[in-house]
């Protein structure tokens, strides 16, 4: 009996293996819901205008709270903002670096047009000091609430200007 496969069958098997394998290796994330104290996180977010049609997002983490240690912080915006799924329109890793006072800080630039659907996504593999074996935990901080504060602060200080974008700095 001849057990050799035709070239077409071999090609189909190779393509199927390549396409189906990444589905098995995708990471599993479990979102954390709302919390009165935002899971003990203490952070500052500053949003201000950059060159062209971009915004600077500066994120400073003073206390990692119940999510200690933080694995990563990323600014993301999805094509479907209601369910926070679909394809990434923005995915910018924030490189958190230690400051002299022990805080972690970093910044990224994002397009202005995506600011209302962007969020800072905090990812951790521990929660309340316990390793998460079923998957990582994530916590999303909507950037929109800091944009609203920026607009309110700018309108109370000076008349609106077409040439400048308001800056926002908020502490949690």
PLY file of the C-alpha trace (Angstrom):
ply
format ascii 1.0
element vertex 172
property float x
property float y
property float z
element edge 171
property int vertex1
property int vertex2
end_header
0.00 0.00 0.00
1.33 3.42 -0.96
1.09 5.96 1.88
2.70 8.84 0.07
0.64 12.02 -0.24
0.37 14.05 -3.38
2.06 17.41 -3.49
-1.32 19.14 -3.26
-2.32 17.19 -0.15
1.04 17.93 1.49
0.69 21.64 0.68
-2.82 21.76 2.13
-1.66 20.05 5.33
1.23 22.51 5.74
-1.01 25.54 5.20
-3.61 24.15 7.62
-0.95 23.57 10.28
0.44 27.11 9.88
-3.01 28.72 9.99
-4.40 26.70 12.90
-1.33 26.70 15.16
-1.45 30.40 16.23
-5.00 29.92 17.50
-3.68 27.53 20.12
-0.93 29.89 21.27
-2.94 33.11 21.66
-2.84 34.51 25.15
-5.91 34.47 27.35
-6.78 37.68 29.20
-9.47 38.19 31.81
-10.67 41.77 32.19
-11.06 43.21 35.67
-14.33 45.02 36.17
-14.91 48.37 37.81
-13.65 48.96 41.32
-14.25 51.76 43.84
-10.52 52.26 44.32
-9.44 51.11 40.81
-7.76 48.03 42.33
-5.44 50.22 44.38
-3.75 51.77 41.35
-2.45 55.29 41.82
-1.60 56.96 38.56
-1.46 60.21 36.62
-2.37 60.67 32.97
-1.40 63.73 30.99
-2.66 64.27 27.45
-1.35 67.13 25.32
-0.90 68.09 21.69
2.06 66.89 19.66
3.19 67.72 16.15
0.61 67.37 13.41
-2.45 65.29 14.18
-0.95 63.46 17.16
-1.39 63.52 20.94
1.18 62.76 23.61
-0.07 60.41 26.33
2.12 60.53 29.42
1.37 57.82 31.99
2.88 57.87 35.49
2.25 54.98 37.86
2.81 55.85 41.53
1.42 52.63 43.05
0.68 49.31 41.33
-1.91 48.43 43.97
-3.44 44.95 43.89
-2.05 44.36 40.38
1.59 44.43 41.51
3.78 43.78 39.58
2.52 45.32 36.34
3.59 43.31 33.31
2.89 45.99 30.70
1.03 49.21 29.93
-0.20 49.82 26.41
-2.38 52.41 24.71
-4.89 50.58 22.52
-7.83 51.55 20.33
-10.03 48.95 18.66
-12.08 49.07 15.49
-15.16 48.16 17.58
-15.09 50.53 20.57
-18.31 49.19 22.13
-17.06 45.66 22.78
-13.34 46.57 22.89
-12.61 44.00 20.23
-11.87 43.74 16.56
-8.64 44.87 15.01
-6.21 47.25 16.64
-6.29 50.76 15.23
-3.64 51.75 17.77
-1.41 49.54 19.88
1.46 51.50 21.41
3.55 49.98 24.20
4.39 52.42 27.01
7.96 51.79 28.14
7.70 52.42 31.88
10.94 53.66 33.41
11.67 54.30 37.07
11.95 57.89 38.24
14.00 59.23 41.16
10.94 59.24 43.42
10.15 55.55 42.75
7.34 56.04 40.24
7.14 54.43 36.82
6.57 56.75 33.86
6.45 56.59 30.08
4.83 58.21 27.08
3.52 57.39 23.60
1.97 59.28 20.72
-1.40 58.41 19.19
-3.51 59.97 16.41
-5.93 62.65 17.66
-8.82 61.08 15.76
-8.59 57.92 17.90
-8.29 59.64 21.29
-11.96 59.18 22.22
-11.79 55.40 21.78
-8.25 54.85 23.10
-7.53 53.35 26.50
-4.53 52.54 28.60
-4.46 48.78 29.08
-2.68 47.52 32.19
-1.70 43.87 32.02
-0.59 41.76 34.98
0.06 38.11 35.62
-0.58 38.43 39.36
-3.61 39.65 41.27
-3.66 40.20 45.04
-0.18 38.68 45.13
-1.28 35.40 43.51
-0.03 34.13 40.17
-2.82 33.81 37.59
-2.57 30.33 36.11
-5.68 30.55 33.90
-4.55 33.71 32.13
-3.43 37.27 32.65
-5.62 40.02 34.14
-6.12 43.30 32.36
-7.49 46.64 33.46
-8.49 49.36 31.01
-8.31 53.08 31.77
-10.33 55.07 29.19
-8.42 58.03 27.83
-11.70 59.81 27.14
-12.16 60.88 30.77
-8.84 62.72 30.68
-9.73 64.46 27.41
-12.95 65.80 28.97
-10.98 67.19 31.92
-8.54 68.82 29.52
-11.32 70.58 27.65
-12.92 71.80 30.90
-9.60 73.05 32.28
-8.77 74.86 29.06
-12.17 76.56 28.82
-11.98 77.88 32.39
-8.47 79.31 31.97
-8.55 80.99 28.57
-10.75 81.49 25.54
-10.54 78.61 23.05
-7.85 78.84 20.43
-7.90 77.06 17.11
-4.10 76.80 16.96
-3.50 75.06 20.28
-4.72 71.82 21.80
-5.52 71.78 25.53
-3.32 69.80 27.90
-4.74 67.50 30.51
-3.19 66.17 33.67
-5.23 64.07 36.04
-4.28 62.12 39.12
-6.08 59.04 40.43
0 1
1 2
2 3
3 4
4 5
5 6
6 7
7 8
8 9
9 10
10 11
11 12
12 13
13 14
14 15
15 16
16 17
17 18
18 19
19 20
20 21
21 22
22 23
23 24
24 25
25 26
26 27
27 28
28 29
29 30
30 31
31 32
32 33
33 34
34 35
35 36
36 37
37 38
38 39
39 40
40 41
41 42
42 43
43 44
44 45
45 46
46 47
47 48
48 49
49 50
50 51
51 52
52 53
53 54
54 55
55 56
56 57
57 58
58 59
59 60
60 61
61 62
62 63
63 64
64 65
65 66
66 67
67 68
68 69
69 70
70 71
71 72
72 73
73 74
74 75
75 76
76 77
77 78
78 79
79 80
80 81
81 82
82 83
83 84
84 85
85 86
86 87
87 88
88 89
89 90
90 91
91 92
92 93
93 94
94 95
95 96
96 97
97 98
98 99
99 100
100 101
101 102
102 103
103 104
104 105
105 106
106 107
107 108
108 109
109 110
110 111
111 112
112 113
113 114
114 115
115 116
116 117
117 118
118 119
119 120
120 121
121 122
122 123
123 124
124 125
125 126
126 127
127 128
128 129
129 130
130 131
131 132
132 133
133 134
134 135
135 136
136 137
137 138
138 139
139 140
140 141
141 142
142 143
143 144
144 145
145 146
146 147
147 148
148 149
149 150
150 151
151 152
152 153
153 154
154 155
155 156
156 157
157 158
158 159
159 160
160 161
161 162
162 163
163 164
164 165
165 166
166 167
167 168
168 169
169 170
170 171
